[in-house]
Amino acid sequence: MNWNQVEGEWKQIKGHVKTAWGKLTDNDLTQLDGKKETLMGKIQERYGVARDEAEKQIDDWVSKLDAVKSDVKKDVKKNGN
């Protein structure tokens, strides 16, 4: 998954963002609106990390998100939904 896909599916994905970065508020998530640069800034602000670290966390999260979506699709096919 690339960031354009994340941005396009933001409403469905923002719950995963909240799980990954629990210090982000619902208001933060609404303001982010899928923008990677804004998410990096919020992670820096809330967690006190450098920009490079925030970007690494986001990139790692996006790569894990691919695995989660793949598992969900497998479960749907398996269950016939």
C-alpha positions in Angstrom: 0.0 0.0 0.0 1.3 3.5 -0.8 0.4 6.7 0.8 -2.0 7.7 -2.0 -4.0 4.6 -1.1 -3.9 5.4 2.6 -5.1 9.0 1.9 -7.9 7.6 -0.4 -9.1 5.2 2.3 -8.6 7.6 5.2 -12.0 7.2 6.8 -11.6 3.4 6.9 -8.0 3.5 8.1 -8.0 6.2 10.7 -9.0 3.8 13.4 -5.8 1.9 12.7 -3.9 5.2 13.1 -5.5 5.7 16.5 -4.5 2.2 17.5 -0.9 2.8 16.4 -0.6 6.3 17.9 -3.0 6.4 20.8 -1.9 9.9 21.9 -3.5 11.3 18.8 -7.0 12.7 19.5 -10.1 12.3 17.4 -9.7 16.0 16.5 -6.1 15.3 15.3 -7.3 12.5 13.1 -10.0 14.7 11.6 -7.5 17.5 10.9 -5.0 15.0 9.4 -7.4 14.1 6.6 -4.9 11.5 5.4 -2.0 13.9 4.9 1.3 12.2 5.7 3.2 15.4 6.4 0.6 16.5 9.0 0.6 13.0 10.6 4.4 13.3 10.9 4.0 16.6 12.6 1.4 15.3 15.0 3.6 12.3 15.9 6.6 14.6 16.5 4.4 16.9 18.7 2.7 14.2 20.7 5.6 11.8 21.1 8.6 14.2 21.1 10.4 12.3 18.3 12.5 13.7 15.4 11.0 14.0 11.9 13.1 11.0 10.7 11.8 8.8 13.5 8.2 9.9 12.8 8.6 9.1 9.1 10.1 5.7 9.9 7.2 4.9 12.2 4.7 5.8 9.5 6.5 3.8 6.9 6.7 0.8 9.2 3.0 1.2 10.0 2.0 1.4 6.3 3.9 -1.8 5.5 2.1 -3.6 8.4 -1.2 -2.2 7.1 -0.7 -4.2 3.9 -0.5 -7.4 5.9 -3.6 -6.5 8.0 -5.6 -5.8 4.8 -4.4 -9.0 3.2 -5.5 -11.1 6.3 -8.9 -9.4 6.3 -9.4 -10.3 2.6 -8.4 -13.9 3.3 -10.9 -14.1 6.2 -13.7 -12.7 4.0 -13.0 -15.2 1.2 -12.7 -18.1 3.7 -16.0 -17.2 5.3 -17.7 -16.5 2.0 -18.7 -12.9 2.8 
